[in-house]
Amino acid sequence: MISVFGSLVGDEEIANVITCMKSQWMGFGKNVDIFEKKYQEKYRLPSFAMVDSGSNALFMAVTLLDLPPGSEIILPSFTWVSCAQAIILAGHKPVFCDNDLYTMNVRAEDIQARITDKTAAIMIVHYAGLTVDMDPILALGYPIIEDAAHAVDSTYKGKPCGAIGDVGIFSYDAVKNLTVGEGGGITARLPARIERAKVMRYCGIGKSGFDSAISTAGGKSRWWEYNIQEPFIKMLPTNLAASIGLAQLDRIDTLQARRKTIWDTYQQALARVSGLITPPEAAPGDRHSYFTYCIRVPRRDELAHYLLGEQIYTTLRYHPLHLNPLYGQMDVRLPNCEQLNQDALSIPIHPRMSDEDVEKVIAKIKAFYS
């Protein structure tokens, strides 16, 4: 079966994991510090902290804004469930807006249509790694949570995605462009927010007992006594995850080049399939991460079942959130999201794919519509 998403790990990651395990220090440790420093430098971020998942990074990002309880946060409906869950768990209300039919990204006009006197922030998502047009959204004047889970390596007008809004998050789960197995990251325009995040991720404890014990600056005779600065859940990343991340970071450019090669092959070959709409390229001056290749097609469900029978797995990312009863917004009409729900399909793109895999996907799609 050709999987729809995937990452690529090899000898470098395995060697780092073995070294980490032999050190007998698999929890939070120095590899996290090294990964944070290298990642921040690689992507020119103003600040950066690693956490245990992208979903938890979203919850932390919402919390860091210190919005009034019960605030409304506008976000695209065509996104992953963690976006809405983070808002609810932080004590606020998600308000869903439509997405652009072609880019599948949120636009300023989509957001503006949903603004009320309770609106306190905006959450944007760089869908598939294609950058959202940020300037018109920044001009609306609200704090922005930037979900760059798909957008490792993406840029907007030369600026790294994740570092354009007030707070931004990244995901390093098992199928992302850069994987650590499960992990996430958070950045912020104000570095003080990330200093706070580094306290929050350890249950709000300012410094661990071990750090206090070995630090001459600590001056504590009872280093095991906690200095709890605020209540928060544990989101610590592990040395083990960071060791994988360090190997991935060393070869992310090669991994990205493979994704781009597959993307370019699809763009050329599928553009000639009648009725099929290929995804847009990044705007001049922007850079795409090529995380997801999402086409729009007639008879989408039939195509998906046909490809599954040919050992090619496809899916839709994502089922529009406003259509889920949990959120109580099923009466809201978001026509573009609802259209995408009927004709959009994510097809395989990831660096484990061979040239033969890519050619098979193309050939089978062409055969279905011939």
C-alpha positions in Angstrom: 0.0 0.0 0.0 1.3 3.5 -0.9 0.6 5.6 2.1 -0.8 9.1 1.7 1.5 10.8 4.3 4.9 9.8 5.7 8.3 10.8 6.9 11.7 9.2 6.3 14.1 8.1 9.0 17.3 6.2 8.6 20.7 5.4 10.0 21.3 9.0 11.3 18.1 8.9 13.4 18.8 5.4 14.6 22.3 6.2 15.7 21.1 9.3 17.6 18.4 7.2 19.4 20.9 4.5 20.3 23.3 7.1 21.8 20.4 8.7 23.7 19.3 5.3 25.1 22.8 4.3 26.1 23.1 7.6 28.0 20.2 6.4 30.2 18.7 9.8 29.9 15.6 9.5 27.7 13.4 12.2 29.4 13.9 15.9 29.2 17.6 16.8 28.8 20.4 18.5 26.9 19.3 17.2 23.4 16.2 19.3 23.8 18.3 22.4 24.4 20.5 21.6 21.4 17.4 21.0 19.2 15.8 24.3 20.3 18.9 26.3 19.5 19.5 24.7 16.1 15.9 24.9 15.1 15.6 28.5 16.1 18.7 29.4 14.1 17.8 27.3 11.0 14.4 29.0 10.7 15.4 32.5 12.0 12.8 32.5 14.8 12.7 35.2 17.4 12.3 32.5 20.1 11.5 28.8 20.3 10.5 26.1 22.8 10.0 22.4 22.1 6.9 20.6 23.6 5.5 17.1 23.4 3.0 17.6 20.6 1.7 20.1 18.1 -1.8 19.9 19.6 -0.4 20.8 23.0 1.5 23.6 21.5 -1.8 25.0 20.2 -3.3 24.9 23.6 -0.2 26.6 25.1 -0.3 29.2 22.3 -3.9 30.2 23.1 -3.1 30.3 26.8 -0.1 32.6 26.3 -2.4 35.3 24.9 -4.2 35.7 28.2 -7.5 36.5 26.6 -10.6 37.3 28.7 -12.5 34.1 29.6 -15.1 33.1 27.0 -13.5 35.1 24.2 -14.3 34.2 20.6 -11.4 33.1 18.4 -12.1 32.9 14.7 -10.5 30.1 12.8 -11.0 28.2 9.4 -13.4 25.4 9.5 -11.3 23.4 7.0 -8.6 22.4 9.5 -7.6 19.7 12.1 -9.7 19.2 15.2 -6.9 20.2 17.6 -7.3 23.9 16.5 -10.9 24.0 17.9 -10.1 21.8 20.9 -7.3 24.1 22.0 -9.6 27.0 22.0 -12.3 25.3 24.0 -9.9 23.8 26.5 -8.4 27.2 27.1 -11.9 28.5 28.0 -12.8 30.2 24.8 -15.2 29.8 21.9 -14.2 28.7 18.4 -16.0 30.6 15.6 -15.6 29.0 12.2 -15.1 30.9 9.0 -14.9 29.8 5.3 -11.7 29.0 3.4 -10.8 30.0 -0.1 -11.8 27.4 -2.6 -8.6 27.4 -4.6 -5.8 27.9 -2.0 -7.8 26.1 0.8 -6.5 28.8 3.1 -8.3 31.4 5.1 -8.6 35.0 3.8 -9.1 38.3 5.6 -12.6 38.7 4.1 -13.6 35.2 5.4 -12.5 36.3 8.9 -14.0 39.7 8.7 -17.4 38.2 8.0 -17.3 36.4 11.4 -16.1 39.2 13.6 -18.3 40.2 16.5 -17.8 42.4 19.6 -16.6 39.2 21.4 -13.8 38.5 18.9 -10.5 38.5 20.8 -8.1 36.7 18.5 -7.7 34.9 15.1 -6.2 31.5 14.4 -4.8 30.9 10.9 -3.6 27.7 9.4 -1.1 27.4 6.5 -2.9 24.6 4.8 -0.7 22.0 3.2 2.3 24.3 3.7 1.0 27.0 1.3 1.3 30.3 3.1 -1.8 32.3 4.1 -1.8 35.9 2.8 -0.9 37.3 6.2 -0.7 41.1 5.6 -4.5 41.7 5.2 -5.2 39.6 8.3 -2.6 41.4 10.4 -4.3 44.6 9.3 -7.5 43.5 11.1 -5.7 44.3 14.3 -6.3 41.2 16.4 -3.8 38.9 18.1 -2.9 36.1 15.7 -2.2 32.4 16.6 -0.3 31.0 13.6 -0.7 27.3 13.0 2.4 26.3 11.0 2.0 22.5 11.7 2.1 22.0 7.9 4.5 24.8 7.3 8.0 23.7 8.5 10.3 25.4 5.9 7.5 27.6 4.5 8.0 31.3 4.2 5.8 34.4 3.5 7.5 37.3 1.8 10.8 35.9 3.1 9.6 35.6 6.7 9.4 32.1 8.4 5.9 30.8 8.9 5.1 30.6 12.6 6.9 33.8 13.4 4.6 36.2 11.6 1.7 36.3 14.1 1.8 36.8 17.8 2.4 33.2 18.6 3.0 30.3 16.3 3.2 26.5 16.5 4.8 23.6 14.7 4.2 19.9 14.6 6.7 17.0 14.4 4.5 14.0 14.5 5.1 10.8 12.6 4.1 12.1 9.2 5.3 15.7 9.2 8.1 17.1 7.1 10.4 17.0 10.1 9.4 14.2 12.5 10.5 13.3 16.0 7.8 10.6 16.3 5.5 12.9 18.3 6.4 16.4 19.2 5.7 20.1 18.7 7.2 23.5 19.0 6.1 27.1 19.8 7.5 30.5 18.9 6.4 34.0 19.7 7.0 37.6 18.6 7.8 38.5 22.2 10.5 36.2 23.6 9.2 36.6 27.1 6.2 34.5 26.1 8.5 31.6 25.2 10.4 32.0 28.5 7.0 31.6 30.2 6.2 28.6 27.9 9.4 26.9 29.1 8.1 27.2 32.7 4.5 26.2 31.8 5.6 23.0 30.0 6.9 21.6 33.3 3.6 21.9 35.2 4.5 25.6 35.8 7.6 24.8 37.8 10.3 27.4 37.5 13.2 25.1 37.8 13.5 21.3 38.3 14.9 19.9 41.6 17.9 18.6 39.7 18.7 22.0 38.1 18.4 23.7 41.5 20.7 21.1 43.0 23.5 21.6 40.5 23.1 25.3 40.0 25.3 27.4 42.3 23.0 30.3 41.5 20.1 28.5 43.0 21.3 28.8 46.6 18.6 26.4 47.8 19.5 24.0 50.6 16.2 22.1 49.9 16.4 21.9 46.1 13.5 19.5 46.0 11.0 22.2 47.0 9.1 23.4 43.9 8.8 27.0 42.9 5.4 26.7 41.1 4.8 29.9 39.1 1.4 29.0 37.6 -0.9 26.0 37.1 -0.4 24.1 33.8 -0.2 20.6 32.5 3.0 18.8 31.7 4.2 19.2 28.1 7.8 18.3 28.3 9.6 16.9 25.2 12.0 14.1 25.6 15.7 13.7 24.9 14.8 10.7 22.7 12.5 12.8 20.5 15.0 15.6 20.3 17.7 13.2 19.2 15.5 12.1 16.3 14.8 15.8 15.5 18.5 16.7 15.4 19.1 14.1 12.7 16.0 15.2 10.8 17.1 18.8 11.0 20.5 17.9 9.5 18.9 16.6 6.4 15.6 18.5 6.2 16.8 20.3 3.0 17.2 16.9 1.3 13.8 15.7 2.5 12.2 18.9 1.3 13.9 18.5 -2.1 12.3 15.1 -2.5 8.9 16.4 -1.7 9.3 19.2 -4.2 10.3 16.7 -6.9 7.2 14.7 -6.3 5.1 17.9 -6.2 6.5 19.1 -9.5 6.0 15.7 -11.2 2.3 15.7 -10.1 1.8 19.3 -11.2 3.0 18.6 -14.7 1.3 15.2 -15.2 -2.0 15.8 -13.5 -2.6 19.2 -15.1 -3.7 17.4 -18.2 -6.4 15.3 -16.5 -9.8 16.6 -17.5 -11.8 18.0 -14.6 -9.0 17.7 -12.1 -7.9 20.8 -10.3 -4.3 20.8 -9.1 -3.2 22.8 -6.0 -1.7 26.2 -6.3 2.0 27.1 -6.2 3.4 29.4 -3.6 3.2 33.1 -4.5 6.4 34.8 -5.8 8.6 35.5 -2.8 7.0 32.7 -0.7 8.1 29.1 -0.1 5.9 26.1 0.1 6.6 23.1 2.4 4.8 20.5 0.1 3.3 18.7 3.1 0.0 17.8 1.4 -0.9 17.4 -2.3 -4.7 18.0 -2.4 -6.5 17.8 -5.7 -10.1 18.6 -6.5 -11.9 16.1 -8.7 -15.3 15.0 -10.0 -16.6 11.7 -8.5 -14.1 12.0 -5.7 -15.5 9.2 -3.5 -15.4 6.8 -6.5 -11.8 7.8 -7.2 -10.8 7.2 -3.6 -12.3 3.7 -3.5 -10.7 2.9 -6.9 -7.3 3.9 -5.7 -7.7 2.0 -2.5 -8.4 -1.1 -4.6 -5.1 -0.4 -6.4 -3.2 -0.2 -3.1 -3.0 3.6 -3.1 -4.3 5.2 0.1 -5.9 8.6 -0.1 -7.9 10.7 2.3 -9.4 14.1 2.9 -7.6 16.5 5.2 -9.9 17.9 6.6 -13.6 17.3 7.4 -14.9 20.8 8.0 -15.3 21.4 11.7 -18.5 23.4 11.5 -20.2 20.2 10.3 -19.4 18.4 13.6 -22.3 18.6 16.1 -19.9 19.0 19.1 -19.3 22.7 18.2 -23.0 23.7 17.8 -22.4 25.6 14.5 -24.0 23.2 12.0 -26.5 25.9 11.0 -23.6 28.1 9.7 -23.2 27.9 5.9 -19.6 28.0 4.7 -20.0 27.1 1.1 -16.4 26.7 0.1 -15.6 24.4 3.0 -18.7 22.4 2.1 -17.6 22.2 -1.5 -14.1 21.0 -0.5 -15.8 18.4 1.6 -17.3 17.0 -1.6 -14.5 17.1 -4.1 -11.1 17.5 -2.4 -8.7 14.6 -2.0 -5.2 14.3 -0.5 -3.0 12.0 -2.6 0.3 10.5 -1.6 3.3 12.8 -1.2 6.2 12.1 1.1 10.0 11.3 0.9 9.6 7.5 1.2 7.9 7.4 -2.1 9.9 5.9 -5.0 9.7 7.2 -8.5 7.7 4.0 -9.3 5.2 4.9 -6.6 4.7 8.4 -8.0 4.2 7.1 -11.5 1.7 4.5 -10.3 -0.4 7.2 -8.6 -0.4 9.3 -11.7 -1.2 6.3 -14.0 -4.1 5.1 -11.9 -5.7 8.6 -11.6 -5.4 9.0 -15.4 -6.8 5.5 -15.9 -9.8 6.3 -13.7 -10.7 9.4 -15.8 -9.9 7.9 -19.2 
